[in-house]
Amino acid sequence: EPVDMPKWDRFCTEVATRYLGKIRHYEVWNEPNMNNNGTTTNGSNFFFSGTFAKLSEMVRRANQAIKAVDPTAKIICPAVQGWKAISGTSDTYFTGMMSASDGATGTMKDWVDIVGVHLYLPSPNKVQDLGGMIDRVKAAMATAGIPSMELWDTESAPISPDMIDLTDGQAQALMARNMLTMAAKGVARTFYYQY
């Protein structure tokens, strides 16, 4: 995460200016709750090592900088991953960051337009567990006070086994079941990391 927040502001302004009319949605940070071994944590992380308050401040400042250039832009919250775990660390992380002070007068939830999460399936690509994962996300959204905010899966993919290890028929069936489950559970968009 940036140490110099005015530089963060300038970076966000420059990106929004450069891509005005080309990019409409901005996800502020990638998997802030992932640590070095790829598991979820509330401690020192691989992609983000700061506090909830710092992450909330970054989202507020990104929102203000980007929307000053493009008022129609939409801000996606930092995408929490690890919803396949039963322990609840992703739920706790999500609600903690959404309720964290933004360094001004609000909390992170005041500065996002869309909830972004990463919905990787438990091994071996258990699509049958996806509905429960989405239910956990929605319960965390309700706890955070944003139950009706649009939900996007901004990164996921079959990873165990990888798509390359499946036949075309198996891959098509897996993709269809995945997409149908997400649609039925109210996930507005999903973006595959790899195919």
Secondary structure as UniProt FT lines:
FT   HELIX           5..18
FT   TURN            19..22
FT   STRAND          25..27
FT   TURN            32..33
FT   TURN            36..37
FT   HELIX           52..69
FT   TURN            71..72
FT   STRAND          74..76
FT   STRAND          79..80
FT   TURN            83..84
FT   HELIX           89..98
FT   HELIX           108..111
FT   STRAND          114..118
FT   TURN            123..125
FT   HELIX           127..129
FT   HELIX           130..143
FT   TURN            144..145
FT   TURN            147..148
FT   STRAND          150..156
FT   TURN            160..161
FT   HELIX           163..165
FT   HELIX           168..184
FT   TURN            185..186
FT   STRAND          189..192
//
